[in-house]
Amino acid sequence: MNVAFDHLVHLTERPEQVKGSFEQLGFTAIQGGRHEAWGTYNALCYFASLSYIEWIGIADEQTANTCQNPLIAQLVADRQEGNGFSQFAFRTNDIKQLAAQLKSKGFTPIGPLPGSRQRDDGKRLTWSMLFVEDDTDGAFRYPFFIQWGDDDDVRMNELAPLMRHPIGSPSLSSISIYTLDIDRAISGYRRLFDLPDPNVGHDEAGTYAELTGGGVTLRFYQADEPPSTRPFACRIIGSKPQRRLELAGGTYIFSES
């Protein structure tokens, strides 16, 4: 499957506050805009290869609560648990072909579904989203897929200034994810992305199984208490000094490599 990691979604009541915290650390971050049809708004921090972190908040509760988009429904449900990472996405340049590939592997795709928002300079950004129907019995959650309205080279040219950071040349290298059944999660992701056997290791969060694909490493941990299937940490490399910060329910680990 030809995909690349696109972005990590961090649900927070005040996206602008986390944006400000990143700016104080020496990162370039911007206010994004409003998704009128979803009742949400965001702020963003871009890294190399067009990957980014999206801090997203609810601007219109009624619209968000009745939105049929699976991502927004997930955010509304996660909001009951509080702020923190919620989802992540992989980018494709042929979302219809990707949907066909998912079907051939026995998955049930949902979409493509349209999305858009107005930028401050007046340009309307458009994209399509593809989701995987949940067949996990709540044991873990699949990512979603996105195709942008502009080609990657156009976006790279437009976003190049936002990928330059006073702190250095950072990139998002890994995401740590809770699951209620680690073996089932690894099996599902391996089938989804055609990945080899995972690496197994141990760190401060416990024993993990690690898969790498699309330019990002995913570390899966068995969740015991409290039960959760949300991402809980991400590692950003290429920045100094080394530190670990808790921001709006998410753990950010900064290191040189």
Steps between C-alpha positions, in 0.01 A plus 500: 500500500654830386426743783695751710436619853299822485399626845425434864173636641513648851160584648511799735255760626744778408714425192648850516647430844693191388610693190637770732685240708669364187596849389662562838705183446632638170263338251318673216125451544196664343131549556319286244134588460144379552332193356152645473331171409664324796475762773875489566808721464872431510861609535792328328871423519665371182810285465702369207330285235167679557426327832348704780323512834143628501365645825124494455221637717122522496369841391132410452382218725165450328661463157774270633254283693287438191784470247507166316871511418667206684794713616277761660284230659821352647606841632162556663523158668861556609406837644312317775837363617672837472773663295765293327601335176212343312594383151762508227489494123699375203516685169431346160496640146228262380231454761265306271769246422577478872134425572514217246817363664334505842203305362733241348652446846159442656453844655188711457595856398281798587523782251669681341338789690566867418659757731596867469588818685571861412854626552570851626632597155163407349604171340263211564681179586328180394564133571340155497500260796473123509421302815507131587184352649563393858516122523718498813234461773651809658844340547683767297431766241611522140651818353333686217629602158501837324557633150557874467348708222844634402788279392786445744742722305255793513446453872874461562566833331220679689582349840881518481523810726290323766740203506790721611536520878732712717557194720656293218371252242244296697289212375235279656659155521269281709156473659422294811154342504295317759304190399284255691638206299854556377519178297180583317612858436832388355325245279254764375768757420726246334213396273405862435850613398662172388764524774747238630509367855531769769802581711441450871655719767455660840509863611363716781142440380537120502545224246413594144473350152630736232409533133648745250327611181431812299787686665385462860550244778194381692551356849211299638456443874250289688268733691405378845380787716333712386392315184558706188565466129634853449852602406663638814845624399705608200873546449639800314864469401747760375455750783692605810495468795364153576178531700164343571193723526136439583285735292119488499484131584771390256863410566761655271852354510766720342846364419787543255449155349 
